[in-house]
Amino acid sequence: MENSSTPAATDVRHGSLACVGLGMTLGSHLTPLARSHITQSDVVFAGVSDGIVEAWLQRMHPDVRSLQPYYREGKSRLTTYREWVDLMMTEVRAGKRVCGVFYGHPGIFAWSPHKAIEAARAEGYAAHMEPGISAEDCLYADLGIDPGRFGCQHFEASQLLLFERRIDPTGYLVLWQVGHVGDQSLARFKATGAAYRQVFVDLLSADYPLDHQMIIYRAATLPIQQPRIRRVALRDLPDIELSAEETVVLPPAKAMKPNLTIQARLAELDALEEASMTA
């Protein structure tokens, strides 16, 4: 006999989840489809830290619930992100259309949207991620970088510091969250400080000269703002004040070296192909 306290599967699976991106610049980056997910949902969870953005969302939907109160100094951000997943999934399981709203692209430097969508799909609910314009997209436009010209590597700064990764100084190197480099607690809100960044500079100096010019970049988040762009030498990074939102870009430091062995093999293949066509 079915337990009367357990909702029928047909009721539960009416729930759904959409995680959408607002883009970086308030209002101007929101896609029509992302707006539709927000306005047609039953409940909106806002993973944004700006009261202006929350107020703007509340003009689109009457039930916007901020996720920011779950942060706390000294509390691991991973614990907070798991709580966000639980909050969204509770409403999905209750049969509601849930929309999670996040800055930029909801799948870039955002743990909770991926995990919530994974959990929803595993339990049989419809779940969707709607992409948005990310800080990376703005970076290419504002700095005039074409990642296809020299290539482009992206690393979260602490990951690059804590693990053995291979850096290619012939392409662009984009470093995220340098302000928190070396923080293994995931519980700090303040930057880790000059001593931590000096360790990072020491690591990078194996591939870049200390006078190599870096770019410190922050995208505009309001239509009245301009992107913040600073150029400093690598050696000066420990003494520069950095926010969590700023990204560090190292342009190529060396020219690409031709792979003569591969080029010779390709020339042989071209010659064979040409010979077969003329035979």
C-alpha positions as CSV (number, residue, x, y, z in Angstrom):
1,M,0.0,0.0,0.0
2,E,1.4,3.4,-1.0
3,N,2.5,5.7,1.8
4,S,0.1,8.6,1.8
5,S,2.8,11.0,3.0
6,T,4.9,10.4,-0.2
7,P,3.8,12.5,-3.2
8,A,2.9,10.6,-6.3
9,A,5.7,10.5,-8.9
10,T,3.5,12.3,-11.4
11,D,3.2,15.2,-9.0
12,V,6.8,15.4,-8.0
13,R,8.1,15.3,-11.6
14,H,6.1,18.4,-12.5
15,G,9.0,20.3,-10.9
16,S,11.7,21.7,-13.1
17,L,14.9,23.7,-12.9
18,A,16.5,26.3,-15.1
19,C,19.8,28.0,-14.2
20,V,20.3,31.2,-16.2
21,G,23.0,33.8,-16.6
22,L,22.3,37.5,-16.3
23,G,25.4,38.4,-18.2
24,M,27.9,40.9,-16.8
25,T,26.4,44.3,-17.4
26,L,23.0,44.7,-15.7
27,G,20.1,44.7,-18.1
28,S,21.9,44.8,-21.4
29,H,23.2,41.2,-21.4
30,L,20.1,39.4,-20.4
31,T,18.8,37.2,-23.3
32,P,15.1,36.9,-24.1
33,L,15.1,33.2,-23.2
34,A,16.8,33.8,-19.8
35,R,14.2,36.5,-19.1
36,S,11.4,34.0,-20.1
37,H,12.7,31.4,-17.6
38,I,12.8,34.1,-14.8
39,T,9.3,35.5,-15.5
40,Q,7.6,32.1,-16.0
41,S,9.0,30.3,-13.0
42,D,7.2,29.8,-9.7
43,V,10.2,30.8,-7.6
44,V,13.5,32.6,-8.4
45,F,16.7,32.0,-6.4
46,A,19.2,34.9,-6.8
47,G,22.9,34.0,-6.6
48,V,23.9,37.6,-6.9
49,S,25.7,39.8,-4.4
50,D,24.3,43.3,-5.4
51,G,21.2,44.7,-3.9
52,I,20.6,46.7,-7.1
53,V,20.5,43.5,-9.1
54,E,18.1,41.8,-6.7
55,A,15.8,44.8,-6.8
56,W,15.9,44.6,-10.6
57,L,15.0,40.9,-10.5
58,Q,12.1,41.6,-8.2
59,R,10.6,43.9,-10.9
60,M,10.4,40.8,-13.1
61,H,9.2,38.3,-10.5
62,P,7.3,38.6,-7.1
63,D,9.1,35.7,-5.4
64,V,12.9,36.3,-5.6
65,R,14.9,34.6,-2.8
66,S,18.4,35.8,-2.1
67,L,21.1,33.2,-1.6
68,Q,23.6,35.6,-0.2
69,P,22.6,35.2,3.5
70,Y,24.1,31.7,3.4
71,Y,27.6,33.1,3.2
72,R,29.4,33.7,6.4
73,E,33.0,34.6,7.3
74,G,34.9,31.5,8.3
75,K,32.3,29.2,6.7
76,S,33.5,27.2,3.7
77,R,32.0,28.4,0.5
78,L,31.5,24.8,-0.6
79,T,29.2,24.3,2.4
80,T,27.2,27.4,1.2
81,Y,27.0,26.2,-2.3
82,R,25.7,22.8,-1.2
83,E,23.0,24.6,0.8
84,W,22.1,26.5,-2.4
85,V,21.6,23.2,-4.2
86,D,19.4,21.9,-1.4
87,L,17.3,25.0,-1.4
88,M,16.6,24.8,-5.2
89,M,16.0,21.1,-5.1
90,T,13.5,21.3,-2.3
91,E,11.3,23.5,-4.4
92,V,11.8,21.4,-7.5
93,R,10.7,18.3,-5.5
94,A,7.7,20.2,-4.4
95,G,6.6,20.4,-8.1
96,K,7.6,24.0,-8.7
97,R,9.3,25.6,-11.7
98,V,12.5,26.9,-10.2
99,C,14.9,29.4,-11.7
100,G,18.4,30.0,-10.4
101,V,19.9,33.3,-11.5
102,F,23.6,33.9,-11.5
103,Y,26.1,36.5,-12.8
104,G,27.6,36.1,-16.2
105,H,27.4,32.5,-17.4
106,P,25.8,30.2,-14.9
107,G,28.2,27.4,-15.7
108,I,31.5,29.4,-15.4
109,F,33.0,29.5,-11.9
110,A,29.7,28.5,-10.5
111,W,29.6,25.1,-8.7
112,S,25.9,25.1,-7.6
113,P,24.2,25.4,-11.0
114,H,26.1,22.4,-12.3
115,K,25.4,20.3,-9.2
116,A,21.7,21.3,-9.0
117,I,21.1,20.5,-12.6
118,E,22.9,17.2,-12.1
119,A,20.8,16.3,-9.1
120,A,17.5,17.3,-10.8
121,R,18.2,15.2,-13.9
122,A,19.3,12.2,-11.8
123,E,15.9,12.4,-10.1
124,G,14.0,12.6,-13.3
125,Y,13.2,16.3,-13.4
126,A,13.6,18.6,-16.4
127,A,16.7,20.8,-15.9
128,H,18.3,23.3,-18.2
129,M,21.3,25.7,-18.2
130,E,20.8,28.9,-20.2
131,P,24.2,30.5,-21.1
132,G,25.0,34.1,-20.5
133,I,27.7,36.6,-21.5
134,S,30.6,35.8,-19.2
135,A,33.5,37.8,-17.8
136,E,35.6,35.9,-20.3
137,D,33.5,37.2,-23.2
138,C,33.8,40.8,-22.0
139,L,37.5,40.4,-21.5
140,Y,38.1,39.4,-25.1
141,A,36.0,42.4,-26.3
142,D,37.4,45.0,-23.9
143,L,41.1,44.0,-24.3
144,G,41.0,43.2,-28.0
145,I,42.1,39.6,-27.6
146,D,41.4,37.0,-30.2
147,P,42.1,33.6,-28.4
148,G,42.4,32.0,-31.8
149,R,45.5,34.0,-32.8
150,F,48.1,32.7,-30.2
151,G,45.9,30.4,-28.1
152,C,44.7,31.0,-24.6
153,Q,45.0,29.1,-21.3
154,H,42.7,29.7,-18.4
155,F,43.5,28.7,-14.8
156,E,41.9,29.4,-11.5
157,A,44.9,30.9,-9.7
158,S,45.0,28.7,-6.6
159,Q,44.7,25.6,-8.7
160,L,47.7,26.7,-10.8
161,L,49.6,27.3,-7.6
162,L,48.7,24.1,-5.8
163,F,49.0,21.6,-8.7
164,E,51.6,20.9,-11.3
165,R,50.2,22.4,-14.5
166,R,52.0,23.2,-17.7
167,I,52.1,26.9,-18.7
168,D,52.6,27.8,-22.4
169,P,54.1,31.4,-22.5
170,T,53.6,31.6,-26.3
171,G,49.9,32.2,-25.8
172,Y,47.7,34.3,-23.5
173,L,47.5,33.2,-19.9
174,V,44.2,34.2,-18.1
175,L,44.2,33.8,-14.3
176,W,41.0,33.9,-12.4
177,Q,40.5,34.8,-8.7
178,V,44.1,35.9,-8.1
179,G,42.9,38.0,-5.2
180,H,42.3,34.7,-3.3
181,V,45.3,32.8,-4.6
182,G,46.6,30.3,-2.1
183,D,43.4,30.2,0.0
184,Q,42.8,26.5,0.8
185,S,40.1,27.1,3.4
186,L,37.5,28.4,0.9
187,A,36.3,30.4,3.9
188,R,37.9,33.8,3.4
189,F,36.2,36.9,2.1
190,K,39.2,39.1,2.1
191,A,42.2,38.8,-0.3
192,T,45.0,36.5,0.8
193,G,47.6,39.3,0.8
194,A,51.0,40.1,-0.6
195,A,52.9,37.1,0.8
196,Y,50.6,34.7,-1.0
197,R,50.9,36.6,-4.3
198,Q,54.7,36.6,-4.0
199,V,54.6,32.8,-4.0
200,F,52.4,33.0,-7.1
201,V,54.9,35.5,-8.8
202,D,57.7,33.1,-8.0
203,L,55.9,30.3,-9.8
204,L,55.1,32.5,-12.8
205,S,58.7,33.8,-13.0
206,A,59.8,30.4,-14.2
207,D,58.0,31.1,-17.5
208,Y,57.9,35.0,-17.6
209,P,60.4,37.7,-17.0
210,L,59.7,39.8,-13.9
211,D,59.2,42.9,-16.0
212,H,56.6,41.2,-18.2
213,Q,53.6,43.5,-18.5
214,M,50.3,42.0,-17.2
215,I,46.8,43.3,-17.5
216,I,44.5,43.4,-14.5
217,Y,40.9,43.4,-15.7
218,R,37.4,43.8,-14.3
219,A,34.3,43.9,-16.5
220,A,31.7,46.6,-16.2
221,T,28.6,45.5,-14.2
222,L,26.4,48.6,-14.6
223,P,25.6,50.4,-17.9
224,I,27.1,53.6,-16.5
225,Q,30.5,51.9,-15.8
226,Q,33.5,51.4,-17.9
227,P,35.7,48.2,-17.6
228,R,38.7,48.6,-15.3
229,I,42.0,47.9,-17.0
230,R,45.4,48.3,-15.3
231,R,48.8,47.3,-16.7
232,V,51.5,46.4,-14.2
233,A,54.8,44.4,-14.2
234,L,54.7,40.8,-13.0
235,R,57.1,41.7,-10.1
236,D,54.6,44.3,-8.8
237,L,51.7,41.9,-8.4
238,P,52.2,41.3,-4.7
239,D,51.8,45.1,-4.0
240,I,48.7,45.6,-6.1
241,E,45.3,45.6,-4.4
242,L,43.1,43.0,-6.0
243,S,39.4,42.2,-5.7
244,A,37.9,38.7,-6.2
245,E,36.2,39.9,-9.4
246,E,39.5,41.0,-11.1
247,T,41.2,38.8,-13.6
248,V,44.9,38.8,-14.5
249,V,46.0,38.4,-18.1
250,L,49.6,37.7,-19.2
251,P,50.1,38.3,-22.9
252,P,52.5,36.0,-24.8
253,A,56.1,36.3,-23.6
254,K,57.7,34.2,-26.4
255,A,57.2,33.6,-30.1
256,M,55.7,30.3,-31.2
257,K,58.4,27.9,-32.3
258,P,57.6,26.0,-35.6
259,N,57.4,22.3,-35.3
260,L,59.6,21.4,-38.3
261,T,59.1,17.7,-37.9
262,I,55.4,17.9,-38.1
263,Q,55.5,20.4,-40.9
264,A,57.8,18.0,-42.9
265,R,55.3,15.1,-42.4
266,L,52.4,17.3,-43.6
267,A,54.4,18.4,-46.6
268,E,54.9,14.7,-47.5
269,L,51.2,14.1,-47.2
270,D,50.4,17.1,-49.4
271,A,52.8,15.8,-52.0
272,L,51.3,12.3,-52.0
273,E,47.8,13.7,-52.3
274,E,48.8,16.0,-55.2
275,A,50.5,13.0,-56.9
276,S,47.4,10.8,-56.5
277,M,45.2,13.6,-58.0
278,T,47.4,14.0,-61.1
279,A,48.0,10.2,-61.7
